Amino acid sequence: MWIRVVLLILAVSVTSGLLPHLANAKGEYSTGGIHVAFSGVFASPNWEDELREEIAEAIGGPALVSLGSTGGFDMRAGYRFNERVDFEMGFEYLAPYSVDVVGLGGGQASSWMYYVDFRLFLLTDRVQPYIVLGMGAYHIDYMAGLSGVARDGTDFAPRLGGGLDYYIDYRWGLTGEINYVIGTRRLNERDRLAISFGAFYRF
């Protein structure tokens, strides 16, 4: 009988100790605080048609233009205010990519961006999809072969997208994101689409 009483007391003690932990486990993934992240980026420029028109106007005739895709990196730091809202500041760099004009030789373009984002989380457990609303200083420079068409500019650009954070534990996790940058003013219609995959750490 005493053995049963001791076992019952032990069971109650263990259960009472575990229940608060289990109840709070979900919340632990979405607590506020500072985090950092680093990702590899694959980007595809979405301004081939605009460049074709610009070159055709410069040379006085039709032009065949091809823009290549590129890779780069993205690094950011942020602060999570609560389980639903997060603020981040980051820098994205894209390696030079080809700008080929048939009959006029090849050129290249490169791009970088300093940005600030708000992330709005749809779920707050181990898997956390989110929406991205941001803006930044967007830079492009390019020269299109021997066409005489070139540009080197920086301007404001909105960033829209979505992503997914997956928590390995309460500090380390994996992240994936797709975002679209909309060029404005000096970089009007010089948009680009980017997909990134990386890891994050919470302090």
N, C-alpha and C positions, 0 to 999 in steps of 0.2 A: 504493500500500500504506500509506504513512504517513498519507494522508488517512483511510483506513478505520480505522486505529488511533486517530487523533485523534477521529473521529466515535464510535467505540466507547467511548472513555474518557468523552467528553461525555455519551453516552447513559447509561452506568453512573452517572455523577455525578448527572445530573438525576433518574434513577430512584431512586437511593439517598436523594436529598433529598426526593422526593415521597412515597415509601412511608410513612415515619413519619407524615407529615402526614395522608395518607389513612387510615392505620390509626387515628389519634387523632381524626379528624373526628367520628366518632359520639360519642366520649366528651366532646368539647368542648361539646356541647349539654346535657350533664347534670352538668357540674362544679359543685362547691359554691360558695356565695357569696351576696351580697346582691342583691335585686331589688326593684323597685317596679312597681305596675300601677295602671291607672285604667280603669274600665269604665262604660258606660251600663247601666242595669238596667230591665227590665220585670217587674213583680210583680203577682201575682194573689192576693188574700186568700182563704183557704179556711175562713172561719168564718161564712158567711151563715146556715146552718141554726142554729148556736148563737145568733147574734144574734136570729134570728126567735123562737126559744123565749124568750129573755130579754125581748124586747119584749112578746110575748104574755102572759107572766106579769105584766109591769108594768101593762099596760092592761086585763087581764082578758078578752082575746079574741084571735082570730087576727090575724095581721099579715102584710102583703106587704112583703118587704124586698129591696132590691137593693144589692149592693156593687160598686163600680166597680174597675177595674184602675188601675194607676198606673205612673209611671216615676220614675227617680231616678239616683243614681250610687253607685259603689263605688270606694274607694281603699284600697290595701293595700301593705304592705311585708313582706318575708320573707327568710328565710335557708335556703338549700338545704344540708343536711348532707352528703348524698351523692347518687348518681344516682337513688335511689329515694324518698327522704324529704325533705320540705320543710315548714317552719313559717312561718305567716303571721299577722300582726295587721292588722285592717282596720276600716273604718267604712263602713256603708251607710246612705244617706238616701233615703227615699221621699217624694215630693211628696204633698200632701193628695189624697185620693180620696173619691168621693161615697158617702154612706150614706143611701139614700132609703127612706122608709117611706110607703107609699101612705096618703093621708089625714092624715098627720101631718107632712108637710113633709120637707125634705131636711136632711141633716147632712153631716159629713165626718169623715174619719179620717186620721191620719198615723202614720208609723212610722220608727224608726231602730234601728240595732244596732251595737254595738262587739263584735268577735268575735276569736277565735283559731282557726286551722285547722291541721290536719296534712293535707298532700297526699301521697298514695301513688301514685307513677308506675308505670304498667303497661309503658310503653315508654320508651326513653331516646334515641331518634334525633331527627330534625328534628320529627316529629309525636309528641307525648307526651300520650296520654290519662291521666287520673288520677282517683282517688277522693278525696272530701273527707270528713273527720271533724272536726267542730269544735263549739264552744259559744260563747255570748256573752251579753251583756246586751241583751235585746230589749225595746223600748219601743213601746207603742201608746197613743194617746189618740183617743177618738172621742165624738161626740154624735149620737144617732139622732133627728133632728128634734125634734118636740114630745112624744115618747114618754116623756121623762124618763130614758131609759136613756143612761148615759154612763160612760166609763171612762178612767182615766189612770194607767197603771202600767208598771213596768219589772220584769223578772224574768229569771232564768236560762232559756236555751233552747238545746237541741242543734241543730246544723246538719249535714245530711247531703246529699251530692250527688256530682256528677262533672263533669268538664270536659275540655278539650283545649287544650294549648299548641302553637302552631305557630311555629317559629323561622324568621324571615326571614334573619337571620344569627346570629352567636354572641352578640349583645347584644340585638337588637330582635326582638320577636315579637308575635303576635296570640294572644288568649286568649278562650275562650268557656266558660261554666259554667252549670249548672242546679243549684239547691240548694233544699232544703226545710227551713224552720225550724219546730220543734215548740214551741208555747207551753206553758208549765207554770205551776203554782200560780196566781198572780194573773192570769196570761194563759192559763189552761188552755183548750185547744182553740181558741186564736186563732192557728192556723197560717197560713203563707203560702208560696207557691211563687214563685221568682224565676229569671229567665234574664238573663244578662249577657254583653256582648261588649265587648272593649276591647283594649288593648295593654300590653306590659310591656317593661321595660328591665333588663338585668343589668349590674352594676358589675364 
